[in-house]
Protein backbone atom coordinates (compact mmCIF):
# COMPACT_ATOMS: atom_id res chain seq x y z
CA UNK A 1 0.00 0.00 0.00
CA UNK A 2 2.91 2.35 0.70
CA UNK A 3 4.12 1.95 -2.89
CA UNK A 4 0.63 2.69 -4.19
CA UNK A 5 0.24 5.79 -2.04
CA UNK A 6 3.75 7.15 -2.67
CA UNK A 7 2.99 7.95 -6.30
CA UNK A 8 -0.77 8.41 -6.10
CA UNK A 9 -1.42 5.08 -7.79
CA UNK A 10 -3.84 4.16 -5.02
CA UNK A 11 -6.34 6.48 -6.71
CA UNK A 12 -6.41 4.13 -9.73
CA UNK A 13 -5.53 0.88 -7.97
CA UNK A 14 -6.78 0.76 -4.36
CA UNK A 15 -5.03 -1.93 -2.31
CA UNK A 16 -8.26 -3.94 -2.00
CA UNK A 17 -8.52 -4.07 -5.80
CA UNK A 18 -4.89 -5.23 -6.13
CA UNK A 19 -5.41 -7.92 -3.48
CA UNK A 20 -8.60 -9.11 -5.21
CA UNK A 21 -6.76 -9.37 -8.56
CA UNK A 22 -3.93 -11.31 -6.88
CA UNK A 23 -6.38 -13.74 -5.27
CA UNK A 24 -8.21 -14.20 -8.59
CA UNK A 25 -4.89 -15.01 -10.25
CA UNK A 26 -5.13 -12.13 -12.71
CA UNK A 27 -2.16 -10.35 -11.11
CA UNK A 28 1.12 -11.96 -10.13
CA UNK A 29 3.03 -11.25 -6.93
CA UNK A 30 6.80 -11.53 -6.73
CA UNK A 31 8.54 -11.83 -3.40
CA UNK A 32 12.32 -11.80 -3.11
CA UNK A 33 13.88 -13.12 0.08
CA UNK A 34 17.41 -13.38 1.38
CA UNK A 35 17.88 -15.97 4.13
CA UNK A 36 14.06 -16.17 4.45
CA UNK A 37 13.83 -12.40 5.06
CA UNK A 38 11.69 -10.45 2.55
CA UNK A 39 13.83 -7.81 0.82
CA UNK A 40 11.76 -6.95 -2.25
CA UNK A 41 8.38 -7.38 -3.87
CA UNK A 42 6.63 -6.62 -7.14
CA UNK A 43 3.20 -6.94 -8.73
CA UNK A 44 2.67 -7.63 -12.42
CA UNK A 45 -0.16 -8.46 -14.78
CA UNK A 46 -0.39 -9.51 -18.41
CA UNK A 47 -2.14 -7.18 -20.82
CA UNK A 48 -3.07 -8.30 -24.32
CA UNK A 49 -2.81 -5.81 -27.18
CA UNK A 50 -3.60 -6.33 -30.89
CA UNK A 51 0.12 -6.85 -31.66
CA UNK A 52 0.95 -9.06 -28.70
CA UNK A 53 1.02 -9.46 -24.94
CA UNK A 54 2.98 -7.45 -22.40
CA UNK A 55 3.96 -8.34 -18.85
CA UNK A 56 3.35 -5.07 -17.07
CA UNK A 57 5.04 -4.37 -13.75
CA UNK A 58 3.38 -1.55 -11.91
CA UNK A 59 4.52 -2.05 -8.32
CA UNK A 60 8.00 -2.76 -7.05
CA UNK A 61 9.75 -1.94 -3.85
CA UNK A 62 12.19 -3.15 -1.28
CA UNK A 63 15.61 -2.68 0.18
CA UNK A 64 18.97 -2.77 -1.60
CA UNK A 65 17.74 -3.39 -5.16
CA UNK A 66 21.34 -3.84 -6.32
CA UNK A 67 21.51 -7.22 -4.57
CA UNK A 68 18.29 -8.77 -5.91
CA UNK A 69 17.00 -6.66 -8.83
CA UNK A 70 18.73 -8.65 -11.57
CA UNK A 71 17.36 -11.91 -10.16
CA UNK A 72 13.83 -10.50 -10.20
CA UNK A 73 14.36 -9.16 -13.72
CA UNK A 74 15.48 -12.58 -15.03
CA UNK A 75 12.59 -14.31 -13.27
CA UNK A 76 10.09 -11.90 -14.80
CA UNK A 77 11.63 -12.33 -18.27
CA UNK A 78 11.32 -16.11 -17.96
CA UNK A 79 7.68 -15.74 -16.89
CA UNK A 80 7.03 -13.41 -19.84
CA UNK A 81 8.53 -15.96 -22.26
CA UNK A 82 6.47 -18.80 -20.75
CA UNK A 83 3.32 -16.71 -21.29
CA UNK A 84 4.21 -15.65 -24.86
CA UNK A 85 4.64 -11.98 -23.99
CA UNK A 86 6.44 -9.83 -26.56
CA UNK A 87 7.36 -7.11 -24.09
CA UNK A 88 7.97 -6.37 -20.44
CA UNK A 89 6.96 -2.89 -19.38
CA UNK A 90 7.51 -1.26 -16.02
CA UNK A 91 6.61 2.07 -14.55
CA UNK A 92 9.37 3.65 -12.55
CA UNK A 93 10.40 6.79 -10.81
CA UNK A 94 13.21 8.60 -12.65
CA UNK A 95 16.13 7.78 -10.37
CA UNK A 96 15.42 4.07 -10.34
CA UNK A 97 14.87 4.02 -14.08
CA UNK A 98 18.15 5.73 -14.91
CA UNK A 99 20.23 3.56 -12.65
CA UNK A 100 18.48 0.24 -13.11
CA UNK A 101 16.18 -0.26 -16.11
CA UNK A 102 18.25 1.66 -18.67
CA UNK A 103 21.30 -0.44 -17.69
CA UNK A 104 19.29 -3.59 -18.48
CA UNK A 105 18.35 -2.35 -21.96
CA UNK A 106 14.92 -0.87 -21.26
CA UNK A 107 14.05 2.23 -23.28
CA UNK A 108 12.43 5.18 -21.56
CA UNK A 109 8.96 5.89 -22.85
CA UNK A 110 7.36 8.61 -20.78
CA UNK A 111 8.05 7.17 -17.33
CA UNK A 112 7.47 3.67 -18.58
CA UNK A 113 10.34 1.42 -19.58
CA UNK A 114 9.87 -1.26 -22.24
CA UNK A 115 11.99 -4.29 -23.02
CA UNK A 116 11.38 -6.54 -25.99
CA UNK A 117 11.33 -10.19 -24.87
CA UNK A 118 13.65 -12.36 -26.90
C-alpha positions as CSV (number, residue, x, y, z in Angstrom):
1,X,0.0,0.0,0.0
2,X,2.9,2.4,0.7
3,X,4.1,2.0,-2.9
4,X,0.6,2.7,-4.2
5,X,0.2,5.8,-2.0
6,X,3.7,7.1,-2.7
7,X,3.0,8.0,-6.3
8,X,-0.8,8.4,-6.1
9,X,-1.4,5.1,-7.8
10,X,-3.8,4.2,-5.0
11,X,-6.3,6.5,-6.7
12,X,-6.4,4.1,-9.7
13,X,-5.5,0.9,-8.0
14,X,-6.8,0.8,-4.4
15,X,-5.0,-1.9,-2.3
16,X,-8.3,-3.9,-2.0
17,X,-8.5,-4.1,-5.8
18,X,-4.9,-5.2,-6.1
19,X,-5.4,-7.9,-3.5
20,X,-8.6,-9.1,-5.2
21,X,-6.8,-9.4,-8.6
22,X,-3.9,-11.3,-6.9
23,X,-6.4,-13.7,-5.3
24,X,-8.2,-14.2,-8.6
25,X,-4.9,-15.0,-10.2
26,X,-5.1,-12.1,-12.7
27,X,-2.2,-10.4,-11.1
28,X,1.1,-12.0,-10.1
29,X,3.0,-11.2,-6.9
30,X,6.8,-11.5,-6.7
31,X,8.5,-11.8,-3.4
32,X,12.3,-11.8,-3.1
33,X,13.9,-13.1,0.1
34,X,17.4,-13.4,1.4
35,X,17.9,-16.0,4.1
36,X,14.1,-16.2,4.4
37,X,13.8,-12.4,5.1
38,X,11.7,-10.5,2.5
39,X,13.8,-7.8,0.8
40,X,11.8,-7.0,-2.3
41,X,8.4,-7.4,-3.9
42,X,6.6,-6.6,-7.1
43,X,3.2,-6.9,-8.7
44,X,2.7,-7.6,-12.4
45,X,-0.2,-8.5,-14.8
46,X,-0.4,-9.5,-18.4
47,X,-2.1,-7.2,-20.8
48,X,-3.1,-8.3,-24.3
49,X,-2.8,-5.8,-27.2
50,X,-3.6,-6.3,-30.9
51,X,0.1,-6.8,-31.7
52,X,1.0,-9.1,-28.7
53,X,1.0,-9.5,-24.9
54,X,3.0,-7.4,-22.4
55,X,4.0,-8.3,-18.9
56,X,3.4,-5.1,-17.1
57,X,5.0,-4.4,-13.7
58,X,3.4,-1.6,-11.9
59,X,4.5,-2.0,-8.3
60,X,8.0,-2.8,-7.0
61,X,9.8,-1.9,-3.9
62,X,12.2,-3.2,-1.3
63,X,15.6,-2.7,0.2
64,X,19.0,-2.8,-1.6
65,X,17.7,-3.4,-5.2
66,X,21.3,-3.8,-6.3
67,X,21.5,-7.2,-4.6
68,X,18.3,-8.8,-5.9
69,X,17.0,-6.7,-8.8
70,X,18.7,-8.7,-11.6
71,X,17.4,-11.9,-10.2
72,X,13.8,-10.5,-10.2
73,X,14.4,-9.2,-13.7
74,X,15.5,-12.6,-15.0
75,X,12.6,-14.3,-13.3
76,X,10.1,-11.9,-14.8
77,X,11.6,-12.3,-18.3
78,X,11.3,-16.1,-18.0
79,X,7.7,-15.7,-16.9
80,X,7.0,-13.4,-19.8
81,X,8.5,-16.0,-22.3
82,X,6.5,-18.8,-20.8
83,X,3.3,-16.7,-21.3
84,X,4.2,-15.7,-24.9
85,X,4.6,-12.0,-24.0
86,X,6.4,-9.8,-26.6
87,X,7.4,-7.1,-24.1
88,X,8.0,-6.4,-20.4
89,X,7.0,-2.9,-19.4
90,X,7.5,-1.3,-16.0
91,X,6.6,2.1,-14.5
92,X,9.4,3.6,-12.6
93,X,10.4,6.8,-10.8
94,X,13.2,8.6,-12.6
95,X,16.1,7.8,-10.4
96,X,15.4,4.1,-10.3
97,X,14.9,4.0,-14.1
98,X,18.1,5.7,-14.9
99,X,20.2,3.6,-12.6
100,X,18.5,0.2,-13.1
101,X,16.2,-0.3,-16.1
102,X,18.3,1.7,-18.7
103,X,21.3,-0.4,-17.7
104,X,19.3,-3.6,-18.5
105,X,18.3,-2.4,-22.0
106,X,14.9,-0.9,-21.3
107,X,14.1,2.2,-23.3
108,X,12.4,5.2,-21.6
109,X,9.0,5.9,-22.8
110,X,7.4,8.6,-20.8
111,X,8.0,7.2,-17.3
112,X,7.5,3.7,-18.6
113,X,10.3,1.4,-19.6
114,X,9.9,-1.3,-22.2
115,X,12.0,-4.3,-23.0
116,X,11.4,-6.5,-26.0
117,X,11.3,-10.2,-24.9
118,X,13.7,-12.4,-26.9
